[in-house]
Amino acid sequence: MSWFDTLIGAYLLYNVASGWRKGLVACFFGMAAGLLSIIGGVVLCKPAVALLDKHTRAVAAVSSHLQRVIGTSFPSTTGMTGVLEAMRIDLSAGLKPAADVLGRSVIAAACFFVLWILLRIALVALGRVMALPFEHGPAAFVNRLLGAIFGGVLGFAHVAILRVVAMLPVVFGIIEPDTIQSSLFLKTAGDVVERVAPWVIGASGLGGR
């Protein structure tokens, strides 16, 4: 077993141990929290920017600051010809629209980041509350066992993704091709993908008729 397989094996064991510690319910809600928080951030980002624009001067303040920053980046026009002077005027006239668009983009990115964090915290907290009934009693062992299986499957899915990424030319400059091709875990993941992919494509109808 190569050092690369050792790293992958350690990662799989970590996923299994983490799944055992958290249990299936918490693992499921944790994965759902990551996905739903991104979707919620994207959906709520535009209304949040509109709300800020309506009730605060945040968007206008950022745009004004960016306009000053962009304006100072232009060189002095002293000694320029008339043609360059005209270009300087045209560029200056376009600063405000460009700064408005850039300022709104900055506010939108900030809103998405804040919404993503808040939604993720809320969903993870909900998952922990939902997992409380399964932390004690007869259901605790089953919940932990299924959580360990879930963690192992999720880790193996990550290895399958790594198998695809490992075939990109840029990766061969970081890891030796022989190390990737001789990896037991990557070979197993590749075999599983080759067996599962046709079934998934056929079941989803993506392969056509």
Steps between C-alpha positions, in 0.01 A plus 500: 500500500642838393507819704213627284283202598596558863367855483178389332455217751549743788241731347249214464557393861447858613166511315390171652601612852331836451182329380504270803546793736226714346250233401297474180247773584764763578707399195199531272401839637862615480520413131159655437607814686797546269285468188194693620706785644658559158161485325343726762787749473458521123121535519496759782800699384315719248211594738756575773690741272173669399403536866837654587477733203154616607555551874874577524772680309731198497487446124540872425788533748691205352440624145618851592815364662575279200446795267763700692741205500457438128524871426836533672637207299493703177825679413524878493402660170763775520675534166265260316381572152142599426413146399622357830323779688176400329559136593562608860163680506319201354654266755413731786141521381476122516639467851171538687306224313798265530539579871125446557511156339817403688366635829177304465703187422711550815187543715343193337808289577500620861126425536546150360786428739303618805183316394698182432655507847170576678304235310769238554513570874120480524474176302784332688335599831170356374679178407647468850156550654349237268782259589446524877237218518745265324797560730376275780317173526483209255491731199838656588709203378304470175526874444876494556549191284304649213689825550832316466377333179376836371835660578689221324280523190534878493878472536513244220296738283768761563763246393302436179505875430872500572535216249356726229707801609815287511473444126529873425838599351560768763498239777779300339732790573429469874472123545695245302285320238624160623381583853151583374473201268627252761267626773274218623229738622492702178490183290210364709317832475552502123359146469194597707441811291524298178238257632264755656518779240316309219223404743462859623498638145245244390274555803509879459434485128810706420623240256209552262319229313 
